Amino acid sequence: MLEIGIGIVAGIISGLGMGGGTILILALILLMNIEQHVAQASNLLFFIPTSIVATVINAKKKRIDWKVGIPIALSGTLGAIIGAKFAIQIESTNLRKYFGIFLGIIALNEIYNLIKMYILEQKTNNKNKSK
């Protein structure tokens, strides 16, 4: 039952375009005590149907820039092959550390963007008040 709940939450986040796989990997490791390599490989299996569904829905709404999307998809496929070959050679504890560093970088970037947005909003509000 826990697997279904994790899948639904990760699927919703994935459908929103926010990287449900990251949530899925964390949930599999933290809630289900699954080894890092298995969690990441399971995420890849999860990604196939969820990305197909999200792609179809967004294509119907004409929200995909195919000139940008196709080269990204093709080069991403090549990158996935290279990444998978590297991942299977890395110890699980190191892979977990690298994943943590990756999440930390994402978090720092989001904090930076929020601060930047807040500062910009404050400047805009101050300009509007002085008019």
C-alpha positions in Angstrom: 0.0 0.0 0.0 2.9 2.4 0.8 4.2 1.8 -2.7 0.9 2.9 -4.2 0.8 6.1 -2.1 4.4 7.0 -3.0 3.7 6.3 -6.7 0.6 8.6 -6.7 2.4 11.5 -4.9 5.5 11.2 -7.2 3.2 10.9 -10.2 1.3 14.1 -9.3 4.6 16.0 -8.8 6.0 14.5 -12.0 2.8 15.5 -13.9 3.3 19.1 -12.7 6.7 19.0 -14.3 8.6 19.3 -11.0 10.7 16.1 -11.0 8.6 13.5 -9.2 11.5 11.1 -9.6 13.5 13.0 -7.0 10.6 12.6 -4.5 10.3 8.9 -5.5 13.9 8.2 -4.9 13.8 9.9 -1.5 10.7 8.1 -0.5 12.0 4.7 -1.6 15.2 5.2 0.4 13.7 6.8 3.5 10.3 5.2 3.8 10.9 1.8 2.3 14.6 1.4 3.1 15.5 0.5 -0.5 19.2 0.5 -1.6 20.2 3.6 -3.6 20.9 1.8 -6.9 17.6 0.0 -6.7 15.7 3.2 -5.9 17.3 5.0 -8.8 16.6 2.2 -11.2 13.0 1.9 -10.0 12.7 5.6 -10.6 13.7 5.1 -14.2 10.9 2.5 -14.6 8.5 4.9 -13.0 9.6 7.7 -15.4 8.7 5.9 -18.7 4.9 5.8 -18.3 4.6 9.1 -16.4 6.6 11.0 -19.0 4.6 9.5 -21.8 1.3 10.5 -20.2 2.5 14.0 -19.4 3.9 14.4 -22.9 0.6 13.4 -24.5 -1.4 15.7 -22.3 1.0 18.7 -22.9 1.1 17.9 -26.7 -2.7 18.0 -26.9 -2.6 21.4 -25.2 0.2 22.5 -27.7 2.6 23.3 -24.8 5.6 21.5 -26.3 8.2 23.3 -28.3 9.2 20.3 -30.5 12.3 22.2 -32.0 13.7 22.4 -28.5 12.2 19.2 -27.0 13.4 16.7 -29.6 17.1 17.5 -29.4 16.9 17.6 -25.6 15.2 14.2 -25.6 17.7 12.7 -28.0 20.8 14.1 -26.1 19.1 13.2 -22.8 18.8 9.6 -24.0 22.5 9.5 -24.8 23.2 11.1 -21.4 21.1 8.5 -19.7 23.1 5.7 -21.2 26.3 7.2 -20.1 24.9 8.0 -16.6 23.6 4.5 -16.1 26.9 3.0 -17.0 28.6 5.3 -14.5 26.0 4.7 -11.8 26.4 0.9 -11.8 30.1 1.3 -11.2 29.7 3.6 -8.2 29.3 2.2 -4.7 25.9 2.7 -3.2 27.1 4.9 -0.3 28.9 7.2 -2.7 26.0 7.3 -5.1 23.8 8.3 -2.2 26.2 11.1 -1.2 26.3 12.4 -4.8 22.5 12.3 -4.9 22.5 14.3 -1.7 24.9 16.9 -3.1 22.7 17.2 -6.2 19.6 17.8 -4.0 21.6 20.3 -1.9 22.6 22.2 -5.1 19.0 22.3 -6.3 17.8 23.5 -2.8 20.4 26.3 -2.8 19.4 27.3 -6.3 15.7 27.5 -5.3 16.6 29.5 -2.2 18.7 31.9 -4.3 15.8 32.3 -6.8 13.3 33.0 -4.1 15.5 35.6 -2.5 16.1 37.2 -5.9 12.4 37.2 -6.6 11.6 38.7 -3.2 14.1 41.5 -3.7 12.7 42.3 -7.2 9.2 42.3 -5.8 10.2 44.7 -3.0 11.8 47.0 -5.5 8.7 46.9 -7.7 6.5 47.6 -4.6 8.7 50.6 -3.6 8.5 52.1 -7.1 4.7 51.7 -7.1 4.4 53.4 -3.7 6.6 56.4 -4.7 4.3 57.1 -7.8 
